[in-house]
Amino acid sequence: MICLGKKIRKICEYRRFRQLLGVNLLSAVIFSGIISPATFAKENYISPEEPFIAPPAISLTTQVSFQKPVENFSITKSFSFWHQALDLAAPEGTAIKPILGGIVERKEYGRLAYGNNLIINHGSGVKSLYAHLRKIEVNINDKVTPETIIGSVGTTGFSTGPHLHLEISENGRNLDPSTILKLK
């Protein structure tokens, strides 16, 4: 009994068989390249009788508007290496709004340093700190909008007069609030 592998090898040695095999393989490759795109197109064809539901139009706009936290103020201390904030002097009791919507992350009542203060997390690594407040009107985890009154201007903590001490940070790095609020 002759091994099947030897028979196949003997058949493959014939030149005519190799030519025929090569032509058939080449035809199969060409044929599959021609048929596949047509088959694909036919599968994705939508006939006029079938209902077609177009995907909704998507409009993506990113608009971030920072607002001034108090009205009718004067800048008493600008941003510097030693004072990485902006001091906005205003009459005691003036309403304070957040520079942007967010969630209240911290609320502290203190007699030293920042005095009564709070931090709002605006998302994307941006946070703002409001210090020396006379009164805080929000609680931790409250969601605030730009129209929410979060507190009022005061002179608590280490303060020489009624003002709002405003710090803005992004990913832990303090930014100059006057450039963000377009005060320069």
VMD Tcl script that builds the backbone (N, CA, C; Angstrom):
set m [mol new atoms 552]
animate dup $m
set s [atomselect $m all]
$s set {name element resname resid chain x y z} {
  {N N MET 1 A 0.842 -1.176 0.000}
  {CA C MET 1 A 0.000 0.000 0.000}
  {C C MET 1 A 0.891 1.245 0.000}
  {N N ILE 2 A 0.616 2.108 -0.912}
  {CA C ILE 2 A 1.413 3.319 -1.074}
  {C C ILE 2 A 0.782 4.417 -0.209}
  {N N CYS 3 A 1.631 5.170 0.417}
  {CA C CYS 3 A 1.176 6.269 1.286}
  {C C CYS 3 A 0.531 7.352 0.431}
  {N N LEU 4 A -0.547 7.933 0.939}
  {CA C LEU 4 A -1.299 8.973 0.228}
  {C C LEU 4 A -0.412 10.181 -0.062}
  {N N GLY 5 A 0.466 10.558 0.853}
  {CA C GLY 5 A 1.362 11.692 0.672}
  {C C GLY 5 A 2.283 11.512 -0.522}
  {N N LYS 6 A 2.745 10.274 -0.744}
  {CA C LYS 6 A 3.619 10.005 -1.888}
  {C C LYS 6 A 2.855 10.161 -3.192}
  {N N LYS 7 A 1.582 9.748 -3.228}
  {CA C LYS 7 A 0.770 9.881 -4.436}
  {C C LYS 7 A 0.551 11.353 -4.764}
  {N N ILE 8 A 0.244 12.142 -3.757}
  {CA C ILE 8 A 0.006 13.575 -3.989}
  {C C ILE 8 A 1.289 14.244 -4.466}
  {N N ARG 9 A 2.407 13.898 -3.869}
  {CA C ARG 9 A 3.688 14.459 -4.275}
  {C C ARG 9 A 3.988 14.115 -5.738}
  {N N LYS 10 A 3.698 12.862 -6.135}
  {CA C LYS 10 A 3.955 12.418 -7.504}
  {C C LYS 10 A 3.080 13.214 -8.476}
  {N N ILE 11 A 1.800 13.458 -8.090}
  {CA C ILE 11 A 0.901 14.232 -8.959}
  {C C ILE 11 A 1.402 15.663 -9.082}
  {N N CYS 12 A 1.875 16.248 -7.997}
  {CA C CYS 12 A 2.337 17.639 -7.988}
  {C C CYS 12 A 3.615 17.814 -8.811}
  {N N GLU 13 A 4.330 16.742 -9.095}
  {CA C GLU 13 A 5.560 16.830 -9.882}
  {C C GLU 13 A 5.267 17.087 -11.352}
  {N N TYR 14 A 4.078 16.768 -11.837}
  {CA C TYR 14 A 3.736 16.994 -13.238}
  {C C TYR 14 A 3.588 18.497 -13.484}
  {N N ARG 15 A 4.273 18.936 -14.528}
  {CA C ARG 15 A 4.282 20.353 -14.881}
  {C C ARG 15 A 2.884 20.833 -15.242}
  {N N ARG 16 A 2.147 20.095 -15.977}
  {CA C ARG 16 A 0.815 20.459 -16.419}
  {C C ARG 16 A -0.112 20.670 -15.207}
  {N N PHE 17 A 0.011 19.795 -14.206}
  {CA C PHE 17 A -0.829 19.913 -13.003}
  {C C PHE 17 A -0.517 21.214 -12.256}
  {N N ARG 18 A 0.779 21.553 -12.155}
  {CA C ARG 18 A 1.176 22.778 -11.458}
  {C C ARG 18 A 0.656 24.009 -12.177}
  {N N GLN 19 A 0.691 24.009 -13.520}
  {CA C GLN 19 A 0.163 25.137 -14.280}
  {C C GLN 19 A -1.338 25.279 -14.049}
  {N N LEU 20 A -2.051 24.143 -14.104}
  {CA C LEU 20 A -3.490 24.155 -13.894}
  {C C LEU 20 A -3.846 24.651 -12.491}
  {N N LEU 21 A -3.082 24.152 -11.492}
  {CA C LEU 21 A -3.303 24.581 -10.098}
  {C C LEU 21 A -3.046 26.084 -9.945}
  {N N GLY 22 A -1.991 26.598 -10.561}
  {CA C GLY 22 A -1.667 28.017 -10.477}
  {C C GLY 22 A -2.733 28.886 -11.114}
  {N N VAL 23 A -3.237 28.468 -12.278}
  {CA C VAL 23 A -4.291 29.229 -12.958}
  {C C VAL 23 A -5.553 29.233 -12.115}
  {N N ASN 24 A -5.900 28.113 -11.525}
  {CA C ASN 24 A -7.100 28.037 -10.693}
  {C C ASN 24 A -6.973 28.914 -9.443}
  {N N LEU 25 A -5.814 28.900 -8.826}
  {CA C LEU 25 A -5.610 29.751 -7.640}
  {C C LEU 25 A -5.683 31.233 -8.004}
  {N N LEU 26 A -5.055 31.579 -9.122}
  {CA C LEU 26 A -5.094 32.964 -9.584}
  {C C LEU 26 A -6.530 33.384 -9.889}
  {N N SER 27 A -7.288 32.521 -10.529}
  {CA C SER 27 A -8.689 32.812 -10.840}
  {C C SER 27 A -9.496 32.998 -9.560}
  {N N ALA 28 A -9.253 32.172 -8.570}
  {CA C ALA 28 A -9.984 32.271 -7.307}
  {C C ALA 28 A -9.700 33.602 -6.616}
  {N N VAL 29 A -8.449 34.036 -6.623}
  {CA C VAL 29 A -8.082 35.305 -5.998}
  {C C VAL 29 A -8.750 36.465 -6.726}
  {N N ILE 30 A -8.676 36.485 -8.043}
  {CA C ILE 30 A -9.293 37.558 -8.829}
  {C C ILE 30 A -10.803 37.552 -8.647}
  {N N PHE 31 A -11.399 36.375 -8.730}
  {CA C PHE 31 A -12.845 36.233 -8.606}
  {C C PHE 31 A -13.330 36.729 -7.235}
  {N N SER 32 A -12.603 36.386 -6.157}
  {CA C SER 32 A -13.027 36.823 -4.822}
  {C C SER 32 A -12.883 38.336 -4.671}
  {N N GLY 33 A -11.893 38.937 -5.337}
  {CA C GLY 33 A -11.724 40.383 -5.281}
  {C C GLY 33 A -12.821 41.119 -6.025}
  {N N ILE 34 A -13.342 40.515 -7.076}
  {CA C ILE 34 A -14.405 41.154 -7.857}
  {C C ILE 34 A -15.753 40.963 -7.186}
  {N N ILE 35 A -16.011 39.796 -6.678}
  {CA C ILE 35 A -17.323 39.463 -6.122}
  {C C ILE 35 A -17.535 40.104 -4.754}
  {N N SER 36 A -16.525 40.139 -3.912}
  {CA C SER 36 A -16.707 40.616 -2.535}
  {C C SER 36 A -17.275 42.027 -2.451}
  {N N PRO 37 A -16.734 43.018 -3.164}
  {CA C PRO 37 A -17.318 44.352 -3.054}
  {C C PRO 37 A -18.760 44.397 -3.526}
  {N N ALA 38 A -19.070 43.668 -4.591}
  {CA C ALA 38 A -20.442 43.656 -5.091}
  {C C ALA 38 A -21.379 43.030 -4.075}
  {N N THR 39 A -20.934 41.943 -3.465}
  {CA C THR 39 A -21.754 41.291 -2.448}
  {C C THR 39 A -21.964 42.225 -1.270}
  {N N PHE 40 A -20.902 42.916 -0.877}
  {CA C PHE 40 A -20.996 43.855 0.235}
  {C C PHE 40 A -21.986 44.970 -0.085}
  {N N ALA 41 A -21.897 45.507 -1.293}
  {CA C ALA 41 A -22.802 46.586 -1.683}
  {C C ALA 41 A -24.242 46.102 -1.689}
  {N N LYS 42 A -24.459 44.876 -2.141}
  {CA C LYS 42 A -25.822 44.352 -2.201}
  {C C LYS 42 A -26.391 44.184 -0.798}
  {N N GLU 43 A -25.560 43.757 0.154}
  {CA C GLU 43 A -26.024 43.565 1.527}
  {C C GLU 43 A -26.436 44.887 2.156}
  {N N ASN 44 A -25.783 45.975 1.796}
  {CA C ASN 44 A -26.060 47.274 2.395}
  {C C ASN 44 A -27.021 48.123 1.565}
  {N N TYR 45 A -27.556 47.562 0.494}
  {CA C TYR 45 A -28.481 48.292 -0.357}
  {C C TYR 45 A -29.823 48.426 0.347}
  {N N ILE 46 A -30.383 49.629 0.308}
  {CA C ILE 46 A -31.700 49.872 0.895}
  {C C ILE 46 A -32.660 50.112 -0.257}
  {N N SER 47 A -33.653 49.262 -0.346}
  {CA C SER 47 A -34.611 49.404 -1.433}
  {C C SER 47 A -35.562 50.555 -1.133}
  {N N PRO 48 A -36.183 51.119 -2.189}
  {CA C PRO 48 A -37.113 52.241 -1.973}
  {C C PRO 48 A -38.312 51.861 -1.110}
  {N N GLU 49 A -38.641 50.569 -1.052}
  {CA C GLU 49 A -39.788 50.151 -0.254}
  {C C GLU 49 A -39.484 50.138 1.239}
  {N N GLU 50 A -38.207 49.961 1.581}
  {CA C GLU 50 A -37.829 49.900 2.997}
  {C C GLU 50 A -37.765 51.314 3.564}
  {N N PRO 51 A -38.289 51.497 4.774}
  {CA C PRO 51 A -38.186 52.842 5.378}
  {C C PRO 51 A -36.741 53.124 5.774}
  {N N PHE 52 A -36.315 54.322 5.532}
  {CA C PHE 52 A -34.959 54.727 5.889}
  {C C PHE 52 A -35.041 55.811 6.955}
  {N N ILE 53 A -34.389 55.556 8.046}
  {CA C ILE 53 A -34.378 56.540 9.127}
  {C C ILE 53 A -32.976 57.125 9.177}
  {N N ALA 54 A -32.883 58.371 8.861}
  {CA C ALA 54 A -31.586 59.046 8.864}
  {C C ALA 54 A -31.140 59.277 10.303}
  {N N PRO 55 A -29.837 59.161 10.567}
  {CA C PRO 55 A -29.359 59.460 11.921}
  {C C PRO 55 A -29.593 60.928 12.234}
  {N N PRO 56 A -29.831 61.242 13.508}
  {CA C PRO 56 A -30.084 62.643 13.853}
  {C C PRO 56 A -28.847 63.491 13.615}
  {N N ALA 57 A -29.071 64.712 13.229}
  {CA C ALA 57 A -27.966 65.649 13.041}
  {C C ALA 57 A -27.408 65.994 14.415}
  {N N ILE 58 A -26.112 65.944 14.540}
  {CA C ILE 58 A -25.468 66.219 15.819}
  {C C ILE 58 A -24.762 67.562 15.725}
  {N N SER 59 A -25.079 68.402 16.656}
  {CA C SER 59 A -24.433 69.701 16.722}
  {C C SER 59 A -23.668 69.762 18.034}
  {N N LEU 60 A -22.375 69.904 17.954}
  {CA C LEU 60 A -21.535 69.932 19.141}
  {C C LEU 60 A -20.917 71.306 19.274}
  {N N THR 61 A -21.270 71.977 20.354}
  {CA C THR 61 A -20.676 73.280 20.613}
  {C C THR 61 A -20.152 73.299 22.039}
  {N N THR 62 A -19.012 73.863 22.199}
  {CA C THR 62 A -18.432 74.022 23.523}
  {C C THR 62 A -18.323 75.506 23.788}
  {N N GLN 63 A -19.034 75.930 24.799}
  {CA C GLN 63 A -19.009 77.345 25.106}
  {C C GLN 63 A -18.899 77.491 26.613}
  {N N VAL 64 A -17.782 77.980 27.058}
  {CA C VAL 64 A -17.567 78.190 28.481}
  {C C VAL 64 A -17.474 79.686 28.703}
  {N N SER 65 A -18.366 80.197 29.519}
  {CA C SER 65 A -18.374 81.620 29.813}
  {C C SER 65 A -18.141 81.816 31.302}
  {N N PHE 66 A -16.989 82.352 31.629}
  {CA C PHE 66 A -16.720 82.695 33.013}
  {C C PHE 66 A -17.352 84.055 33.267}
  {N N GLN 67 A -17.899 84.231 34.459}
  {CA C GLN 67 A -18.495 85.523 34.794}
  {C C GLN 67 A -17.805 86.108 36.012}
  {N N LYS 68 A -17.944 87.397 36.155}
  {CA C LYS 68 A -17.402 88.073 37.328}
  {C C LYS 68 A -18.258 87.675 38.524}
  {N N PRO 69 A -17.634 87.324 39.630}
  {CA C PRO 69 A -18.409 86.853 40.777}
  {C C PRO 69 A -19.161 87.940 41.538}
  {N N VAL 70 A -18.710 89.184 41.431}
  {CA C VAL 70 A -19.399 90.293 42.103}
  {C C VAL 70 A -19.527 91.471 41.135}
  {N N GLU 71 A -20.513 92.309 41.395}
  {CA C GLU 71 A -20.724 93.519 40.597}
  {C C GLU 71 A -20.105 94.704 41.335}
  {N N ASN 72 A -19.755 95.726 40.606}
  {CA C ASN 72 A -19.254 96.980 41.177}
  {C C ASN 72 A -18.123 96.750 42.180}
  {N N PHE 73 A -17.018 96.285 41.687}
  {CA C PHE 73 A -15.858 96.003 42.536}
  {C C PHE 73 A -14.650 96.780 42.027}
  {N N SER 74 A -13.629 96.808 42.874}
  {CA C SER 74 A -12.330 97.334 42.435}
  {C C SER 74 A -11.277 96.308 42.846}
  {N N ILE 75 A -10.251 96.177 42.033}
  {CA C ILE 75 A -9.184 95.214 42.328}
  {C C ILE 75 A -8.218 95.867 43.308}
  {N N THR 76 A -8.084 95.253 44.489}
  {CA C THR 76 A -7.184 95.806 45.504}
  {C C THR 76 A -5.859 95.063 45.565}
  {N N LYS 77 A -5.818 93.839 45.075}
  {CA C LYS 77 A -4.563 93.092 45.030}
  {C C LYS 77 A -4.610 92.167 43.822}
  {N N SER 78 A -3.609 92.295 42.959}
  {CA C SER 78 A -3.549 91.500 41.735}
  {C C SER 78 A -2.835 90.171 41.959}
  {N N PHE 79 A -2.871 89.345 40.948}
  {CA C PHE 79 A -2.211 88.037 40.948}
  {C C PHE 79 A -0.700 88.232 40.863}
  {N N SER 80 A 0.032 87.508 41.703}
  {CA C SER 80 A 1.497 87.550 41.664}
  {C C SER 80 A 2.029 86.218 42.184}
  {N N PHE 81 A 3.344 86.087 42.174}
  {CA C PHE 81 A 3.965 84.860 42.692}
  {C C PHE 81 A 3.602 84.655 44.162}
  {N N TRP 82 A 3.527 85.738 44.929}
  {CA C TRP 82 A 3.249 85.662 46.364}
  {C C TRP 82 A 1.758 85.658 46.680}
  {N N HIS 83 A 0.943 86.137 45.780}
  {CA C HIS 83 A -0.509 86.218 46.001}
  {C C HIS 83 A -1.195 85.676 44.748}
  {N N GLN 84 A -1.392 84.367 44.717}
  {CA C GLN 84 A -1.924 83.724 43.513}
  {C C GLN 84 A -3.449 83.747 43.523}
  {N N ALA 85 A -3.961 84.950 43.582}
  {CA C ALA 85 A -5.409 85.176 43.629}
  {C C ALA 85 A -5.674 86.601 43.177}
  {N N LEU 86 A -6.935 86.969 43.239}
  {CA C LEU 86 A -7.350 88.322 42.906}
  {C C LEU 86 A -8.256 88.786 44.036}
  {N N ASP 87 A -7.978 89.959 44.604}
  {CA C ASP 87 A -8.826 90.512 45.649}
  {C C ASP 87 A -9.739 91.558 45.033}
  {N N LEU 88 A -11.044 91.331 45.183}
  {CA C LEU 88 A -12.052 92.218 44.619}
  {C C LEU 88 A -12.783 92.922 45.760}
  {N N ALA 89 A -12.506 94.197 45.947}
  {CA C ALA 89 A -13.155 94.961 47.016}
  {C C ALA 89 A -14.552 95.367 46.568}
  {N N ALA 90 A -15.505 95.150 47.474}
  {CA C ALA 90 A -16.904 95.509 47.227}
  {C C ALA 90 A -17.545 95.771 48.581}
  {N N PRO 91 A -18.672 96.463 48.605}
  {CA C PRO 91 A -19.325 96.727 49.893}
  {C C PRO 91 A -19.692 95.424 50.608}
  {N N GLU 92 A -19.552 95.445 51.929}
  {CA C GLU 92 A -19.888 94.251 52.714}
  {C C GLU 92 A -21.348 93.875 52.472}
  {N N GLY 93 A -21.575 92.582 52.254}
  {CA C GLY 93 A -22.915 92.071 52.000}
  {C C GLY 93 A -23.254 91.929 50.522}
  {N N THR 94 A -22.368 92.399 49.624}
  {CA C THR 94 A -22.601 92.259 48.183}
  {C C THR 94 A -22.696 90.772 47.819}
  {N N ALA 95 A -23.690 90.436 47.005}
  {CA C ALA 95 A -23.901 89.038 46.607}
  {C C ALA 95 A -22.742 88.527 45.751}
  {N N ILE 96 A -22.390 87.258 46.001}
  {CA C ILE 96 A -21.329 86.594 45.241}
  {C C ILE 96 A -21.956 85.433 44.475}
  {N N LYS 97 A -21.620 85.356 43.179}
  {CA C LYS 97 A -22.066 84.240 42.333}
  {C C LYS 97 A -20.832 83.479 41.866}
  {N N PRO 98 A -20.972 82.205 41.531}
  {CA C PRO 98 A -19.806 81.451 41.043}
  {C C PRO 98 A -19.384 81.938 39.661}
  {N N ILE 99 A -18.101 81.760 39.353}
  {CA C ILE 99 A -17.601 82.178 38.040}
  {C C ILE 99 A -18.134 81.267 36.934}
  {N N LEU 100 A -18.593 80.072 37.322}
  {CA C LEU 100 A -19.081 79.058 36.386}
  {C C LEU 100 A -19.887 78.058 37.196}
  {N N GLY 101 A -20.806 77.359 36.582}
  {CA C GLY 101 A -21.573 76.342 37.309}
  {C C GLY 101 A -20.675 75.219 37.794}
  {N N GLY 102 A -21.139 74.501 38.804}
  {CA C GLY 102 A -20.355 73.384 39.342}
  {C C GLY 102 A -20.980 72.815 40.590}
  {N N ILE 103 A -20.154 72.141 41.378}
  {CA C ILE 103 A -20.608 71.500 42.616}
  {C C ILE 103 A -19.744 71.998 43.772}
  {N N VAL 104 A -20.409 72.354 44.872}
  {CA C VAL 104 A -19.683 72.838 46.052}
  {C C VAL 104 A -18.910 71.666 46.653}
  {N N GLU 105 A -17.600 71.840 46.737}
  {CA C GLU 105 A -16.719 70.769 47.214}
  {C C GLU 105 A -16.297 70.981 48.667}
  {N N ARG 106 A -16.153 72.232 49.064}
  {CA C ARG 106 A -15.717 72.528 50.437}
  {C C ARG 106 A -16.435 73.769 50.935}
  {N N LYS 107 A -16.735 73.746 52.236}
  {CA C LYS 107 A -17.360 74.891 52.906}
  {C C LYS 107 A -16.740 74.952 54.290}
  {N N GLU 108 A -16.092 76.079 54.620}
  {CA C GLU 108 A -15.429 76.199 55.923}
  {C C GLU 108 A -15.745 77.548 56.559}
  {N N TYR 109 A -15.952 77.492 57.852}
  {CA C TYR 109 A -16.102 78.720 58.643}
  {C C TYR 109 A -14.829 78.841 59.462}
  {N N GLY 110 A -14.113 79.941 59.319}
  {CA C GLY 110 A -12.860 80.081 60.052}
  {C C GLY 110 A -12.609 81.503 60.484}
  {N N ARG 111 A -11.784 81.633 61.529}
  {CA C ARG 111 A -11.429 82.966 62.019}
  {C C ARG 111 A -10.037 83.366 61.542}
  {N N LEU 112 A -9.280 82.417 60.996}
  {CA C LEU 112 A -7.930 82.692 60.527}
  {C C LEU 112 A -7.855 82.547 59.007}
  {N N ALA 113 A -6.740 82.947 58.439}
  {CA C ALA 113 A -6.420 82.787 57.014}
  {C C ALA 113 A -7.573 83.209 56.107}
  {N N TYR 114 A -8.212 82.238 55.425}
  {CA C TYR 114 A -9.278 82.543 54.467}
  {C C TYR 114 A -10.599 82.932 55.133}
  {N N GLY 115 A -10.726 82.746 56.405}
  {CA C GLY 115 A -11.995 83.017 57.065}
  {C C GLY 115 A -13.068 82.083 56.531}
  {N N ASN 116 A -14.272 82.590 56.360}
  {CA C ASN 116 A -15.344 81.773 55.776}
  {C C ASN 116 A -15.052 81.622 54.282}
  {N N ASN 117 A -14.962 80.384 53.826}
  {CA C ASN 117 A -14.599 80.164 52.422}
  {C C ASN 117 A -15.260 78.914 51.877}
  {N N LEU 118 A -15.263 78.822 50.570}
  {CA C LEU 118 A -15.794 77.621 49.919}
  {C C LEU 118 A -15.063 77.389 48.608}
  {N N ILE 119 A -15.107 76.133 48.151}
  {CA C ILE 119 A -14.507 75.753 46.870}
  {C C ILE 119 A -15.591 75.131 46.011}
  {N N ILE 120 A -15.625 75.545 44.746}
  {CA C ILE 120 A -16.552 74.967 43.775}
  {C C ILE 120 A -15.736 74.232 42.725}
  {N N ASN 121 A -16.128 72.978 42.477}
  {CA C ASN 121 A -15.490 72.163 41.446}
  {C C ASN 121 A -16.319 72.335 40.174}
  {N N HIS 122 A -15.692 72.875 39.132}
  {CA C HIS 122 A -16.391 73.146 37.874}
  {C C HIS 122 A -16.225 72.016 36.871}
  {N N GLY 123 A -15.478 70.978 37.217}
  {CA C GLY 123 A -15.224 69.869 36.299}
  {C C GLY 123 A -14.000 70.141 35.441}
  {N N SER 124 A -13.505 69.106 34.788}
  {CA C SER 124 A -12.323 69.185 33.912}
  {C C SER 124 A -11.109 69.747 34.635}
  {N N GLY 125 A -11.025 69.519 35.950}
  {CA C GLY 125 A -9.872 69.966 36.725}
  {C C GLY 125 A -9.914 71.420 37.164}
  {N N VAL 126 A -10.985 72.145 36.834}
  {CA C VAL 126 A -11.081 73.574 37.185}
  {C C VAL 126 A -11.845 73.734 38.498}
  {N N LYS 127 A -11.246 74.487 39.431}
  {CA C LYS 127 A -11.871 74.772 40.733}
  {C C LYS 127 A -11.704 76.256 41.031}
  {N N SER 128 A -12.607 76.774 41.857}
  {CA C SER 128 A -12.491 78.168 42.290}
  {C C SER 128 A -12.720 78.244 43.791}
  {N N LEU 129 A -11.942 79.113 44.441}
  {CA C LEU 129 A -12.038 79.314 45.884}
  {C C LEU 129 A -12.499 80.746 46.135}
  {N N TYR 130 A -13.466 80.893 47.034}
  {CA C TYR 130 A -14.026 82.193 47.408}
  {C C TYR 130 A -13.775 82.347 48.903}
  {N N ALA 131 A -13.029 83.388 49.303}
  {CA C ALA 131 A -12.645 83.525 50.710}
  {C C ALA 131 A -13.059 84.875 51.292}
  {N N HIS 132 A -13.073 84.943 52.641}
  {CA C HIS 132 A -13.416 86.114 53.459}
  {C C HIS 132 A -14.909 86.439 53.391}
  {N N LEU 133 A -15.751 85.439 53.113}
  {CA C LEU 133 A -17.191 85.658 52.971}
  {C C LEU 133 A -17.835 86.005 54.319}
  {N N ARG 134 A -18.786 86.899 54.279}
  {CA C ARG 134 A -19.565 87.230 55.476}
  {C C ARG 134 A -20.536 86.100 55.771}
  {N N LYS 135 A -21.178 85.603 54.702}
  {CA C LYS 135 A -22.163 84.529 54.849}
  {C C LYS 135 A -22.023 83.574 53.670}
  {N N ILE 136 A -22.180 82.279 53.960}
  {CA C ILE 136 A -22.156 81.258 52.906}
  {C C ILE 136 A -23.578 80.747 52.738}
  {N N GLU 137 A -24.079 80.796 51.507}
  {CA C GLU 137 A -25.480 80.436 51.226}
  {C C GLU 137 A -25.674 79.019 50.676}
  {N N VAL 138 A -24.597 78.271 50.467}
  {CA C VAL 138 A -24.697 76.932 49.870}
  {C C VAL 138 A -24.077 75.892 50.796}
  {N N ASN 139 A -24.334 74.635 50.500}
  {CA C ASN 139 A -23.794 73.530 51.296}
  {C C ASN 139 A -22.942 72.626 50.417}
  {N N ILE 140 A -22.146 71.780 51.053}
  {CA C ILE 140 A -21.319 70.816 50.327}
  {C C ILE 140 A -22.222 69.925 49.476}
  {N N ASN 141 A -21.771 69.635 48.263}
  {CA C ASN 141 A -22.461 68.816 47.246}
  {C C ASN 141 A -23.636 69.517 46.571}
  {N N ASP 142 A -23.896 70.785 46.894}
  {CA C ASP 142 A -24.938 71.531 46.175}
  {C C ASP 142 A -24.456 71.786 44.752}
  {N N LYS 143 A -25.373 71.645 43.809}
  {CA C LYS 143 A -25.075 71.988 42.420}
  {C C LYS 143 A -25.432 73.462 42.247}
  {N N VAL 144 A -24.474 74.237 41.732}
  {CA C VAL 144 A -24.693 75.668 41.558}
  {C C VAL 144 A -24.611 76.042 40.081}
  {N N THR 145 A -25.384 77.036 39.706}
  {CA C THR 145 A -25.358 77.575 38.350}
  {C C THR 145 A -24.739 78.968 38.430}
  {N N PRO 146 A -24.450 79.576 37.299}
  {CA C PRO 146 A -23.908 80.941 37.353}
  {C C PRO 146 A -24.850 81.948 38.011}
  {N N GLU 147 A -26.120 81.621 38.148}
  {CA C GLU 147 A -27.087 82.540 38.767}
  {C C GLU 147 A -27.278 82.306 40.267}
  {N N THR 148 A -26.689 81.243 40.817}
  {CA C THR 148 A -26.827 80.925 42.238}
  {C C THR 148 A -26.029 81.919 43.083}
  {N N ILE 149 A -26.648 82.460 44.108}
  {CA C ILE 149 A -25.912 83.302 45.061}
  {C C ILE 149 A -25.282 82.357 46.074}
  {N N ILE 150 A -23.946 82.330 46.084}
  {CA C ILE 150 A -23.230 81.382 46.949}
  {C C ILE 150 A -22.834 81.989 48.290}
  {N N GLY 151 A -22.864 83.294 48.391}
  {CA C GLY 151 A -22.499 83.950 49.642}
  {C C GLY 151 A -22.486 85.453 49.463}
  {N N SER 152 A -21.899 86.130 50.465}
  {CA C SER 152 A -21.806 87.589 50.393}
  {C C SER 152 A -20.421 88.042 50.844}
  {N N VAL 153 A -20.009 89.193 50.307}
  {CA C VAL 153 A -18.692 89.751 50.601}
  {C C VAL 153 A -18.599 90.074 52.092}
  {N N GLY 154 A -17.439 89.731 52.663}
  {CA C GLY 154 A -17.219 89.990 54.082}
  {C C GLY 154 A -15.774 90.354 54.342}
  {N N THR 155 A -15.405 90.252 55.612}
  {CA C THR 155 A -14.038 90.574 56.023}
  {C C THR 155 A -13.577 89.599 57.097}
  {N N THR 156 A -13.892 88.304 56.916}
  {CA C THR 156 A -13.518 87.275 57.892}
  {C C THR 156 A -12.098 86.791 57.628}
  {N N GLY 157 A -11.493 86.179 58.653}
  {CA C GLY 157 A -10.122 85.675 58.509}
  {C C GLY 157 A -9.125 86.811 58.497}
  {N N PHE 158 A -7.962 86.602 57.862}
  {CA C PHE 158 A -6.942 87.650 57.753}
  {C C PHE 158 A -7.329 88.583 56.624}
  {N N SER 159 A -8.063 89.626 56.961}
  {CA C SER 159 A -8.580 90.549 55.967}
  {C C SER 159 A -8.468 91.971 56.497}
  {N N THR 160 A -8.161 92.903 55.612}
  {CA C THR 160 A -8.020 94.302 56.028}
  {C C THR 160 A -9.258 95.129 55.697}
  {N N GLY 161 A -10.248 94.500 55.073}
  {CA C GLY 161 A -11.484 95.192 54.723}
  {C C GLY 161 A -12.353 94.265 53.887}
  {N N PRO 162 A -13.600 94.660 53.661}
  {CA C PRO 162 A -14.501 93.782 52.917}
  {C C PRO 162 A -14.041 93.577 51.466}
  {N N HIS 163 A -13.821 92.343 51.119}
  {CA C HIS 163 A -13.441 91.990 49.748}
  {C C HIS 163 A -13.642 90.496 49.528}
  {N N LEU 164 A -13.586 90.110 48.272}
  {CA C LEU 164 A -13.634 88.696 47.901}
  {C C LEU 164 A -12.242 88.304 47.428}
  {N N HIS 165 A -11.679 87.301 48.070}
  {CA C HIS 165 A -10.408 86.725 47.650}
  {C C HIS 165 A -10.771 85.573 46.719}
  {N N LEU 166 A -10.425 85.667 45.430}
  {CA C LEU 166 A -10.804 84.678 44.428}
  {C C LEU 166 A -9.574 83.972 43.866}
  {N N GLU 167 A -9.561 82.651 43.999}
  {CA C GLU 167 A -8.512 81.829 43.395}
  {C C GLU 167 A -9.162 80.910 42.376}
  {N N ILE 168 A -8.496 80.726 41.233}
  {CA C ILE 168 A -8.949 79.781 40.215}
  {C C ILE 168 A -7.778 78.863 39.904}
  {N N SER 169 A -8.040 77.555 39.930}
  {CA C SER 169 A -6.974 76.607 39.629}
  {C C SER 169 A -7.441 75.604 38.581}
  {N N GLU 170 A -6.463 75.094 37.853}
  {CA C GLU 170 A -6.721 74.037 36.880}
  {C C GLU 170 A -5.707 72.940 37.141}
  {N N ASN 171 A -6.216 71.757 37.480}
  {CA C ASN 171 A -5.370 70.604 37.815}
  {C C ASN 171 A -4.334 70.956 38.882}
  {N N GLY 172 A -4.776 71.717 39.891}
  {CA C GLY 172 A -3.912 72.051 41.025}
  {C C GLY 172 A -2.993 73.238 40.809}
  {N N ARG 173 A -2.975 73.833 39.641}
  {CA C ARG 173 A -2.101 74.974 39.343}
  {C C ARG 173 A -2.940 76.244 39.302}
  {N N ASN 174 A -2.561 77.228 40.135}
  {CA C ASN 174 A -3.321 78.476 40.195}
  {C C ASN 174 A -3.137 79.293 38.922}
  {N N LEU 175 A -4.252 79.852 38.456}
  {CA C LEU 175 A -4.269 80.690 37.263}
  {C C LEU 175 A -4.606 82.123 37.654}
  {N N ASP 176 A -4.243 83.056 36.818}
  {CA C ASP 176 A -4.545 84.460 37.080}
  {C C ASP 176 A -6.020 84.717 36.759}
  {N N PRO 177 A -6.861 84.963 37.784}
  {CA C PRO 177 A -8.289 85.191 37.540}
  {C C PRO 177 A -8.580 86.369 36.621}
  {N N SER 178 A -7.717 87.386 36.616}
  {CA C SER 178 A -7.991 88.561 35.771}
  {C C SER 178 A -7.920 88.221 34.291}
  {N N THR 179 A -7.108 87.247 33.896}
  {CA C THR 179 A -7.071 86.853 32.488}
  {C C THR 179 A -8.275 85.984 32.132}
  {N N ILE 180 A -8.703 85.151 33.061}
  {CA C ILE 180 A -9.851 84.273 32.816}
  {C C ILE 180 A -11.150 85.082 32.780}
  {N N LEU 181 A -11.262 86.043 33.664}
  {CA C LEU 181 A -12.475 86.870 33.721}
  {C C LEU 181 A -12.400 88.050 32.749}
  {N N LYS 182 A -11.328 88.128 31.992}
  {CA C LYS 182 A -11.106 89.187 30.989}
  {C C LYS 182 A -11.189 90.578 31.618}
  {N N LEU 183 A -10.453 90.742 32.709}
  {CA C LEU 183 A -10.400 92.041 33.385}
  {C C LEU 183 A -9.218 92.857 32.904}
  {N N LYS 184 A -8.293 92.238 32.158}
  {CA C LYS 184 A -7.112 92.956 31.639}
  {C C LYS 184 A -7.336 93.350 30.213}
}
mol reanalyze $m
mol bondsrecalc $m
mol representation Tube
mol addrep $m
